[in-house]
């Protein structure tokens, strides 16, 4: 894939004053070719990753493929059955798009593996990495789509007026529906923290 990578470098040179976001589609296209050519059957480590992340991984992959099929339109604009997560409609969609779903799961595994390797390398060099876990969730996300009852979709998070924002702030993220989460023993938050 060296020729394709070199072509990407020429088409999207580093150091430009602005990011050319068209590179995302081209990189995904290249990764699709890698996946099709190199990933013949599921390696044991990939299967372990799928199993360890089953709470969110299939929903995430399904969300990504539906968005691809609908021109990246927000899930709130999808047709009723998929928007409302009708079980039969989801099963049909998964059956009809198995390979693309597997591709998005594979991408997540690749990211996980690469970040784990980077963390190991940093630790060996005595570099401490610290990250954060965003608490609020984007309205147009796999999390909100797959757990709609855990969010108050008729509301939006924000901040009250302050010295820097006299009118307050409206972030657009839906607040959590704590009562609904409590009824399921906070499974979503527990898995998210895991």
C-alpha positions, -999 to +999 in steps of 0.1 A: +000+000+000+030+023-002+019+038-035-015+046-021+001+061+010+025+082-011-004+094-032-022+105+000+009+124+011+011+142-022-027+150-022-027+162+014+008+176+023+016+182+059+021+217+071-007+234+052-022+264+070-056+247+072-068+211+076-083+196+045-110+174+059-114+155+027-084+134+039-107+115+062-127+099+034-095+091+015-078+075+046-110+054+053-109+043+016-073+032+020-081+014+053-110-004+035-086-017+009-062-029+036-091-046+054-103-063+023-069-075+012-052-083+045-080-094+069-092-128+057-105-142+090-108-128+124-075-131+144-079-144+180-069-109+194-096-092+173-123-117+186-111-110+222-115-073+215-150-078+201-160-099+231-145-075+257-163-045+241-196-061+231-215-036+252-208-008+228-189-021+197-217-035+176-239-005+182-210+018+173-203+000+141-240-001+132-243+036+139-212+044+116-225+022+087-260+037+089-245+072+088-224+062+058-255+049+040-273+082+048-247+107+038-236+114+074-271+126+083-278+128+121-295+098+135-325+120+145-332+124+107-331+087+099-363+068+090-384+057+119-374+020+123-336+027+125-340+059+143-361+042+170-338+011+170-365-014+160-349-048+168-360-064+135-349-034+114-315-034+131-311-072+126-319-068+089-295-039+085-267-059+103-274-089+081-272-068+049-240-049+059-220-076+078-187-068+061-189-030+066-198-035+103-169-058+107-147-032+091-157-005+116-152-030+145-117-038+130-109+000+128-117+003+166-095-027+173-066-011+153-070+021+172-071+003+205-040-018+196-020+013+184-029+034+215-019+005+238+014+002+220+020+039+223+012+038+260+036+009+265+064+028+246+058+059+267+059+039+299+092+024+289+105+059+284+092+069+318+066+093+302+033+095+321+003+100+299-028+115+314-061+117+296-096+127+305-130+111+300-156+135+286-187+133+307-212+148+283-221+130+251-227+144+216-263+143+206-253+128+173-234+099+187-237+061+188-240+064+226-271+086+225-286+067+195-282+033+212-293+044+247-319+070+239-339+064+271-308+074+291-309+109+278-334+138+280-335+145+242-359+174+246-333+193+266-298+206+261-269+210+286-252+243+291-240+268+316-257+298+334-247+334+327-212+343+340-186+370+336-173+357+303-207+346+288-234+371+299-261+351+282-249+317+294-239+288+271-259+262+252-237+232+245-262+211+226-254+179+245-284+161+260-284+158+298-286+123+313-319+108+324-307+096+358-339+079+368-338+057+337-302+049+341-308+040+378-335+015+367-308-004+347-282-002+376-262+025+357-249-001+332-241+025+305-219+046+328-202+015+343-193+002+309-183+037+297-159+040+326-146+005+320 
